Amino acid sequence: MRPSDTDRRMKLSEPSDPSSARSTCGPLPSDHQERAEFGDKFLKGMVEHGFVKLVNHTVPMPVVEDTFSQIKKFFKLPFDVKKPTINDPKKGQQRGWSPPGEEKTWWLESNTGDVESPQFGDNKESFDCGDPNDKHFPNQWPAEFALPGYQKTMDQFYYDCGQLCVDLLDIMAKQMQVDPKLFSSRCTNEASTIRINHFPPVSRDILESGQVSRIWPHNDFGIISLVFPDRTGGLEYEDRQNPGTFIPMPYNGDDEVVVIVSETMQRWTNGLVRAGLHRVTKPVDMVGDRVPERWSLVYFCKADRHVNVGPLEEFVSREEEPVYEDLTALEYQSMRNAVHYPEPTAAPVAVAG
């Protein structure tokens, strides 16, 4: 039985043992002392690990459950129904459906420059949507008759996630002893996006060949990201005590969300709060030759497009230079998006077997 909203308290779990991959926090406390303790744990986890796991978060569970139900229906739609929503990588901002293998996250962090034409595709298809009122990069939806309620569900999930992110950014700023609105004033969520991923079943041999991954190690580009859990494992985070090694993120319940530091936060804080490197691979405890199907629901909280994503003056002392150059959030997002849609496009790869 789920606790009532009045009984729920958002908790933050922090891993004393890195192998546990848990950093846990709970609804945002209203009591001043509890909120301060929450903020201290939350900031510590974000700085030390690049992520925390929130339990009993403030996005209503019926909204999360309905969103998961709808995204599974979307990916089961016939090709002809999804085709009109296909994302155009040349537009710089993802909107609509990206077919299996189109995105190649290998290029983000794994490209060492010694491979000319890799076939490192991602074993997934995805769908992206943004602010319901975005006129610059409008959303692309399947026909309402083909998937009733899909757009309405996504819109509600978008607004609920946006509010949680604003609350968390204010808590981080206050805990860092700067203006509590330092981060959130630069984020009205006009540029934030939802990303849903479908990882089809795949042969274990294909993933272990080194030619294909579900998602290669990468950082997200925005301020922070919310990753809602999937019961099928595979989500892993880099162990900063042992760079290059990854820790599985366990599933413990539907009322969890993982918060990840993203690259804009790293840039704003001049490297003080580093982005959390993560990947998706086969479940660590899987048996057999077939890697099971998996789903992923992500909210990318991003800076408004006109905002500078260079270091903020609050994080640059007189004795040091800014580590990152000044760019608008739109310039930076477009630049990073172009990296994992390389031209010329690599040859198609098998994404299921």
ABEGO torsion letter per residue (X at the ends): XBBBAAABBBBBBBBABAAAGBBBBXXBBABAAAAAAAAAAAAAAAAAAGBBBBBGBABBAAAAAAAAAAAAAAAABBAAAAAAABBBAAAGBBBEBBBBGABBAAAAAABAGABABBABBBBBBBBBBBBAABAABBBBBBBAAABBGAAAAAAAAAAAAAAAAAAAAAAAAAAAGBBAAAAAAABAGAABBBBBBBBBBBBAAAAAAGABBABBBBBBABABBBBBBBABBGBBBBBAABBGBBBBBBBAEAABBBBBBBAAAAAAAGGABBBBBBBBBBBAABBEABBBBBBBBBBBBBBBAABBABBBAAABBAABBBABBBBBAAAAAAAAAAAABBOBBBBBBBABX
